């Protein structure tokens, strides 16, 4: 229950299919009403594993490049770092964890990957050209998860966020000094 609310706060989209449930129909509900609400067991639920507790000092940079725009507290369009680079260059997981979102359903983020690193920590990787991992996949720190793409302003970049208990934090507080 706690992980679900954090996922909703962080992604601002529907929670991952692996945590979505539909209540069982009551015995007094006619069968005609229950058939429209059939529930499929998603593939991601079959791969579900307990999140790894990540040491906050063990994060690595998700890609090579210069920080174009940094984090600004309480400024929604600056919830993370914009890192420039070359289109197609590797985007790597900054810490081990489980992919809880891989898609393009969140407006303004393009092709997006969200990784849960613990019950309270997530990282987000936006504006990818290609996503290489799917929901439910376990990833290791440094594993290639995507290729760098372009944002809506046609800038080649990665938008990278770290969130703690659903709130954006400055990624520079976790990443090693360059």
N, C-alpha and C positions, 0 to 999 in steps of 0.2 A: 504494500500500500504506500509506503513512503517513497520507494523508487518510482512508482507511477506518477505521483504528484510532481516529483522533481523533473521527470521527463516531459510532462506537459508544460511546466513553467519554462524549461530550457528551450524546447523546440518550437513552442507556439503553434504546433500542429497536433494532429491526433497522436495519442501515445502509440508506441510501437505495438504492432499486432500481437506480440507475445504477451502483453499485459492487458489487452482488451478482453473483457468478458461480457457475456449476456446472461442476465439472470435466468434461471430455469423457470419455465412456465408453471403456474400453479395448477393443481389438479382440476380446478373449476374452469380453467381456460379451455374453450373449444379448440379442437385440433386445427380447424381452418385458420385460426389466428396464429398458431405457433409455427406453421410451416413457412411463413414468410420470414421468420427470424432464425433460420437454421444457422448454426455456428460451425465454421470450419476450424480445424486445428491448424494454425499457421506453421510453416516450416521453421520459422525462427523460434517458436516455442519448443520444438524438438531439440534445438541446439543450445537452449538456454543453459547458462552456467553461472555460478556465483561470481560476482565481480571481484576483481583482484584489488587488494588494498595497496595503493600506490604511494610510495614515499614522495612527498611534495618536492623534495630536493633532487629527484631522479629524472625529471623531465628533460627531453632533448628538443632541439629546434625541428620543426616539421619540414623545413626545406631550406635551401641556401637562398640568400638574397638580402636585399636591403629593406629595412622597415620604412615603408613609404608614409604610412600614417599609424600613429600609436593609439593606445587605449586612452579614453577620456571618461572618467566616472560620470554616471548619470547622463550620458549623451548617447542615445540609442544607436546611432549610425557609427559609433566609435567604441563598440563593446569589445574590441579585440585589436589585433595587429593586422595591417595590410602589408604583406611581404611581396616585393617585386621579384621577378625572375623571367625565365624563358618559357614560352608556351610548351607544354608537354613535359617539363622537368618533374622529377619525382616529388610527390608529397608523401611524407612518412608519418606514421603514428608517433606522437610525442611521448607516449607512455603506453604500457600494456593495458588491454581492456577488451570490452565486447562492443561491437558495432550495434547501436540501438536505432540508428536511422541511416538510410542510404537512399537518397532520392532527390527530387527537385520540386517538392510541394511547398516549400517555404519561400514566399515571394521575397526577392531581393538577395537571396543567397545562391541562386543557380543550383548546380549539382553539388549537393551537400552530404557530408558524412559526419555523424555524431557518434563519439565513442564514450561509453561509460567506463570510468577507471575505478570507481568505488561507489559506495552508496551515496556519496555526496559530491563527487567530482566527475565532470564531463568535459570533453573538448570537441570543438566543432571546426570543420575544414570546408570552406565555401569557395565557390567559383571554380570548381574543378572542370577540366576538359573531359576526363574519363574517371569514373568511379570503379575501383578494382575490388571492393569488398561489399558484402551484402549484410543485411540485418541478421544478427545472431552470430556472425563470424567473430572468433577470438583473434586478436591481433597482438603482436609484440612491439615493443618500442623499436623504432627504426624501420619497421616493415612498411614497404611501399603500399599505400592504400589508394592512391589516385595520381593523376597527372594534372599539372597546373593549367588552368584555363584563363578566361577573361571575365571581368565583371561587366555590368550593364553599361558602363562608361567606356568599354573596349580597352581597359587596362589589363595587361597580363599580370596576374597577381593571385595570391592566396589570402583569403580573409580567415584568420585563426583566432578562436576564442577559447578561453577556459572559464568554466562556470562552477561555482561552489554553492551547493544547496539551491541551484536554480538562478543564482545571481552572477552576472559577469564580474570577473576580477581581472586585474592587470596581468597578462601572460608573462611580462618581464619579471614578475615576482617569482615565477617558477622556472623559467628558462635560464640556462647558463649564460653568463656574460659572454659577449662576442669579443 
